[in-house]
Amino acid sequence: MDNIRAEAVIDLDAVRHNVQVLLAAARRTNPAAALMAVVKADGYGHGAVPVARAAREAGATALGVATPGEAVALIEAGIVSTPEQPIVAWLWVPDEDIRPALTAGVQLAISSRAHLDAVLQAARSQVAVHLKIDTGLGRGGATPADFAELTRLAARAEQDGRVRVVGLMSHLACADEPDDQSVPEQIARFDRAAAEAGAAGLTPAWRHLANTPGTLAWPGATYDLVRCGIGVYGISPFDVPVPGLVPAMTLRARVALTKRVPAGQGVSYGLRYRTTAETTLALVPVGYADGIPRTAAGAQVFLAGSRRPIAGRIAMDQFVVDCGDDQVAPGDEVLIFGTGERGEPTAADWAGADATIGYEIVTRIGPRIPRRYVGRSAAE
Ligand SMILES: *Cc1c(COP(=O)(O)O)cnc(C)c1O
């Protein structure tokens, strides 16, 4: 076996497969629907650049990120943003320097008059933008009350040839909860906003509302474009798995040390764990600095042929596994999470052990863990 300490193996074939699954789901409602692969936060920890490339190969029209800086980083890595295949960024402070993003062809979302003014100030030629309305999430976007003025100002700027409103977007609050009443309410508000934009003379080609759970569970939220993040990485946004999605990240490490200890041995800070019999302890050299949640009580890893609980506290750089009388040696593989195919836990299992969501488990895997890409075009 290879001689690594730990690594995250990213399966780009899984990414491509998941993009196709999500695109097919969107096209069941609208055969012309397009997909935006959301690669913010370094591709949810998977690596934004390789994921962006793989997603585009699989048919993703657009790429989405939170910040203009993330968009510029993609472009500097050779991923293009064109009017037909844009990179869209939606989270920025009105006085930050957006010129590099605009110059590079990034399409920004406009949540307020201040954001529109900032674009008009910074743009040297006509730029494509997306208007963002808050249809109920209470986070980004203009309130329905402010949206009328925003569309009026944007329409005037478009008539002056300074912007082109190519998108209208909003974000769902509860698409992961089956039958939640807020979703149809948000869809209705989004329809009203689209009608208002149309009445103001705007013709955004891309109306987009759905995230991954919206795409999978709410056909009425499909519109022209779906913005999928977590599903691209093969993780379910729901409490239950989504058939057909394949987790793209496998986090693995190798045992650094084993030791035979007697009954009553305390393990790790606070000595919260004590061995109940003579046993073999295995030291796994990854910890909370690598993104392993310290608070994941009861989390398990797959080691020497079975799933085993973590013994005692997870430390900054390491944790311990109690292996009983099983044969385990330094260098043995430890699967922390993956697809589950080999018996290992999934990111969803870790999320369950840490009272969080799969999104957080993969996204916080830190820079000390090298990413290794596998799949058809991983070598590119
Ligand atoms: C992160 C994000 C998404 C992607 O959501 P998923 O649930 O990961 O699919 C879509 N839209 C916006 C505005 C986001 O911030």
The ligand as an ORCA input file, in Angstrom:
! r2SCAN-3c Opt
* xyz 0 1
  C     -24.584     26.770     -1.444
  C     -25.666     27.266     -2.310
  C     -26.308     26.404     -3.216
  C     -26.049     24.911     -3.265
  O     -26.852     24.281     -2.305
  P     -26.833     22.682     -2.134
  O     -27.848     22.416     -1.092
  O     -25.445     22.331     -1.713
  O     -27.182     22.124     -3.448
  C     -27.227     26.942     -4.085
  N     -27.527     28.250     -4.052
  C     -26.960     29.106     -3.182
  C     -27.345     30.534     -3.188
  C     -26.015     28.644     -2.274
  O     -25.476     29.481     -1.394
*
